[in-house]
Amino acid sequence: MSTAAARRPEPGLRALVEGAARVLDEAGVASPRRDATALAAYALGVERLELVLPPPVPAGFADRYAQLVERRRLREPLQHITGSTGFRYLTMYVEPGVFVPRPETEQVAQVAVDEAARLAAEGRAPVVVDLCCGAGGIAVAVATEVPTATVAAVDAAPAAVALTRRNADANGAPGVRVELGDVRDAALLADLDGRVDVLVSNPPYIPPDAVPVDPEVRDHDPDLALYGGGADGLEIPRAVIAAAVRLLVPGGLLVMEHAEVQDAAARRDADATGAFADVHTRPDLTGRPRMLVARLAHPGAPGRSGESPTDTVGGSQA
Ligand SMILES: C[S@@+](CC[C@H](N)C(=O)[O-])C[C@H]1O[C@@H](n2cnc3c(N)ncnc32)[C@H](O)[C@@H]1O
């Protein structure tokens, strides 16, 4: 560094953040100012940044901040740069190779938490399973918000399993059972067959011809986490529904996220099992139909087509 540059005072924090926000805006980042502020907070090692009365910037901050902003300008996800994200009451570790938990999934977790809390209030210890757990947001949210729940989480990616374990431990939920497994495996969590009160899932569901446009998603979320398989993207979601038929206790609840164009297909797939008494769609916070909610019928009750859950699993996966 030249003597002149060494003598030049660092620009103030507010000016740096405003400049960074302009750079990120030009790069097409959806929330440039929020991201510029979050990166500055990360570089300063503080949780939140108050720009009304900004703190003085330490020596070398401008260079360090510029490097972080450049990574974001190239559309690396903010959460990969900072290494964490918020999910409900949790601070979750995030890392490349594992799907970044999304705000809309907090609503899916809410339905699972509500059902588990309802059962806990009745004096029962609910059993909750999170299939396709990713970083573990849903499983850890249920375990921390309903402490009497027994929670199991499964993912097919070893990196996701390891990260869920880490997030459960870091958030005070070391009792969460975390397993490597495939939702298409008819023996998955076999010891819980017919014993699960809530089966919740945000599986991959994007069809092969709907490649996401945002580079953060397309280039950084793993394909295994995005594409649901089959022409409609619903192969893995259908396997989740089949697993729910096998694992849920009669009266147990299935909660599954899907794309906003898949609500009718998801309801049809659940109805086709003949195992659910109440199959409906719930909206996300913006009113889009994003969640299948279905309650397993009691044997012999209306809505159940007569076949055993096991027969239905085999039939729908054939
Ligand atoms: C959309 S991500 C969701 C992750 C997490 N549930 C969340 O909401 O943040 C889908 C996850 O499903 C996992 N997955 C994909 N195919 C699977 C399969 N056949 N069996 C189990 N997990 C699978 C992926 O590894 C990924 O972690």
PDBQT file of the ligand as one rigid body, heavy atoms in Angstrom, charges set to zero:
ROOT
HETATM    1  C1  LIG A 401     -35.732 -28.486  -0.455  1.00  0.00    +0.000 C 
HETATM    2  S1  LIG A 401     -34.490 -29.210   0.571  1.00  0.00    +0.000 S 
HETATM    3  C2  LIG A 401     -35.246 -28.867   2.133  1.00  0.00    +0.000 C 
HETATM    4  C3  LIG A 401     -34.374 -29.022   3.327  1.00  0.00    +0.000 C 
HETATM    5  C4  LIG A 401     -35.075 -28.671   4.645  1.00  0.00    +0.000 C 
HETATM    6  N1  LIG A 401     -36.242 -29.516   4.850  1.00  0.00    +0.000 N 
HETATM    7  C5  LIG A 401     -35.456 -27.219   4.677  1.00  0.00    +0.000 C 
HETATM    8  O1  LIG A 401     -36.656 -26.917   4.579  1.00  0.00    +0.000 OA
HETATM    9  O2  LIG A 401     -34.587 -26.352   4.769  1.00  0.00    +0.000 OA
HETATM   10  C6  LIG A 401     -34.788 -30.935   0.286  1.00  0.00    +0.000 C 
HETATM   11  C7  LIG A 401     -33.879 -31.916   1.015  1.00  0.00    +0.000 C 
HETATM   12  O3  LIG A 401     -34.274 -33.236   0.624  1.00  0.00    +0.000 OA
HETATM   13  C8  LIG A 401     -33.136 -34.068   0.566  1.00  0.00    +0.000 C 
HETATM   14  N2  LIG A 401     -33.478 -35.216  -0.293  1.00  0.00    +0.000 N 
HETATM   15  C9  LIG A 401     -33.550 -35.253  -1.637  1.00  0.00    +0.000 A 
HETATM   16  N3  LIG A 401     -33.932 -36.481  -2.067  1.00  0.00    +0.000 NA
HETATM   17  C10 LIG A 401     -34.107 -37.229  -0.951  1.00  0.00    +0.000 A 
HETATM   18  C11 LIG A 401     -34.494 -38.582  -0.730  1.00  0.00    +0.000 A 
HETATM   19  N4  LIG A 401     -34.767 -39.408  -1.752  1.00  0.00    +0.000 N 
HETATM   20  N5  LIG A 401     -34.567 -39.041   0.541  1.00  0.00    +0.000 NA
HETATM   21  C12 LIG A 401     -34.274 -38.204   1.586  1.00  0.00    +0.000 A 
HETATM   22  N6  LIG A 401     -33.885 -36.923   1.441  1.00  0.00    +0.000 NA
HETATM   23  C13 LIG A 401     -33.809 -36.425   0.187  1.00  0.00    +0.000 A 
HETATM   24  C14 LIG A 401     -32.059 -33.167   0.027  1.00  0.00    +0.000 C 
HETATM   25  O4  LIG A 401     -30.786 -33.662   0.331  1.00  0.00    +0.000 OA
HETATM   26  C15 LIG A 401     -32.397 -31.837   0.720  1.00  0.00    +0.000 C 
HETATM   27  O5  LIG A 401     -31.664 -31.692   1.907  1.00  0.00    +0.000 OA
ENDROOT
TORSDOF 0
